[in-house]
Amino acid sequence: MSKTQLNVVSKSSVSKVAILALAIIFAAGLFVVGFDQGHIFSIVSGEPAFTDVYIHELTHDMRHAAGFPCH
């Protein structure tokens, strides 16, 4: 009788590049939701973006739910 042995090698580790990419996306999202006061749109529209604060208004309730004070 012969035995057949099956060796299964599982490599389920996540690459460091993927972890770095997700960390950058997380940091950018945290900035947009928690701290943006017109900085994102000021690149395109200049000074009026700081008074209009569109992203602030879009993420207003999410800011409060996450514990960020905004006014």
Helices and strands as residue ranges (DSSP letters): H 16-34, H 39-45, H 49-52, H 54-58, H 60-66
